[in-house]
Amino acid sequence: MGLDIRYPIGIMFAIVGALLVVFGLITSGEAELYRRSLGININLWWGLLLLAFGLLMLFLAWRARAKLQSATPEQQQN
Amino acid sequence: MQQVQLAWVDYAILLAYTAFVIGIGFALRRYMQSSSAFLMAGRTIPAWVTGLAFIAANLGALEVIGMAANGAKYGIMACHFYWVGAIPAMVFLAVFMMPFYYGSKARSVPEYLKLRFDERVRCLNSISFGVMTMMTSGISLHVLADLLRQLLGWDYNLCLWVSAAIVVLYVFKGGLTSAIYTEVLQFFMIVFGFAPVVYLCLKDVGGWGKVTDTLAQVAANPQSLHLANTNFPPEAWTSTWASMSSPQNNPMGMDWFGLTFGLGFVLAFGYWCTNFLVVQRAMAAKDMTAARMTPLIAAVPKMLFPALVILPGMVAVALAYMGKDGFTLPKKPLEPSAYAQLMPIVQEAAAQRAEVAAVYDRLVAAAGMPLDKEKVAALIKDHAEGRLTEHQLKERLQDAVAVNDYNNVMLAMLKRYLPPGLLGLGLTALLASFMSGMAGNVTAFNTIWTYDLYQAYIAPNKSDAHYLWMGRAVTIAGALASIACAYIAKQYGNIMDLVQLVFGFVNAPLFATFLHGMFWARATGHGAFYGLLGGTATSALFHGLTLSQGNEPGIKGAWLTHLLGAQPVHVFQSEMAQNFWLACFAFSVCFVLTLVISLVTKRTKSDEELRGLVYSLTPRITDSGQVWYKRPGLVGIVLLAICAVINIIFW
């Protein structure tokens, strides 16, 4: 099928991660808000992780496409 | 349950997720040109995608909520559903059964049965499977809508219809491909959404060592949390096998034989190896190797999921026992009608300064469930002295309920640990788990309906465009049937047990039919058909004759003996034990019946017709030239070894 699922997954987690990072930065220092998460600004850290995961997925998808494109001309020669 | 307020960021995450799953459906829309593209994903998908979809379709909302519930109720023994009840069956499916499903070019599991046996077996299987998928998705739809109502105060009907509509939209547009692709996205969503809860709850309680210490005390005194009425050995909540010598020693009420044979063999193999919901994912893979690798790739996360879904339930029990920050296990909610009956009795008792013993039985009858006697006494006393407000009185009555609402344990943990932001992520994960489960059911149902019922019996020899249209139409019809089932499911209590019961009725005998079909060329259509009927009848009979402790005859069993005015033939320690043993009996009857009838009836299919369908008549797949991770047999052995080690670690 002509859709590499890593693109939508990558973009979505990058967006969600970025949202959490921004929210985490805005709310950093609000002790009352983070009482539930044992005083850890978990939005910021988990957001960073999701952002990294999203970018990794995008990188893998991009690399697969680059490989496919460089492989196609050779196949045509054959 | 106390409701929570969502912040803008929570809504933004929910919205982003919804937009992407619908977007995937629309992006795939232009590829849906034929019925096989729509219903079978054109057999073009790589193994890692089908593998993650395979496990996500299984990880529905019922699984997440039900397994956290089981973790609280039964402790680490709930892991048996994974380490005994899944991994061996998944490896068996990959190594031995996928070659027949994929190689025979059957488009569905019932169609394999038609090729191997005859039309009757296919018809029986497709109808029972269709009913089962609709029931399962209806139940999970109900659970989700009910949770959203309790947690966020959203309207039950609105939640039900909107979440079903989203699933229908992306399946309608992109068919099985879009269901599989969104399942991969949902898989990651579920993992990332629940993982922070696991980390935070373990950190809060003081680590795994503290959990086992506390649960040992709980086992000695489970009454304090209304977990059970009898005491257990200290390792009951934290050992998988050590407390299995006798049903009295563990909260599941199971012995090792019933568990290994009933769950590990009959139910697990019946589910993983014959359930089209999961097998369909593997059948959509791009080639034979990818199809066989699908269940094996899925087995890796499956082995680790107990940490994600069972552990929070166990930690919840430990936290409740420690009373950390006043944490309690969620209680069964009292209905408004129950309050209406309870209030006057409490007012009367307080006015007369009556002893609690005088009104306790009336209160329990009015509530419809057991109440904590001391708490009731205290609230009557307080009301008599100081007149509590109506609101306070309601809260105290709810607090006095002595029945846990295990299905709310996961939500209670999400609420306790996730701040705004991650709460949105956790809720999205819950929604994702629900959607992956429902999409799995809907896509399996529309394939079975279109190919195995509609094309086979109602309208054969129509154009492919017609079947594509039918596949789309039945996507909507199936969703409507699920919604109807959701309203029916509103009536029943412990959902997981009910689903297990349905699986027992339908799935347990089925694996015997497949075993004979795939590994014994002599098995005949008559044998398979009457064996299956006999097995299912045995399920119903067994259920009608036996009961489990603490249950009334009726939906929970023993309806037949009740009808005849007799005592149940046997009373099991728990519903789960009853279900496992039911499966054992149904399987055995089907196995023996198929064997005997096959021997006395004539074969209708020649060796030539059975090529590719039966083990002894099919050329072996040789994969010795491949690298090790592309050899299903080898990977399967590695996975089984790892699984055995995990069992020993948590013995």
Interface residues (C-beta under 8 A of the other chain):
Chain A: M1 G2 L3 I5 P8 I9 I11 M12 F13 I15 V16 L19 L20 F23 G24 T27 L33 Y34 R36 S37 L38 I40 I42 N43 W46 G47 L49 L50 F53
Chain B: A7 V9 A12 I13 A16 Y17 F20 G23 I24 A27 L28 Y31 A41 G42 T44 I45 V49 T177 Y181 V184 L185 F188 F192 P196 L200 K203 D204 R416 Y417 L418 P419 P420 G421 L422 L425
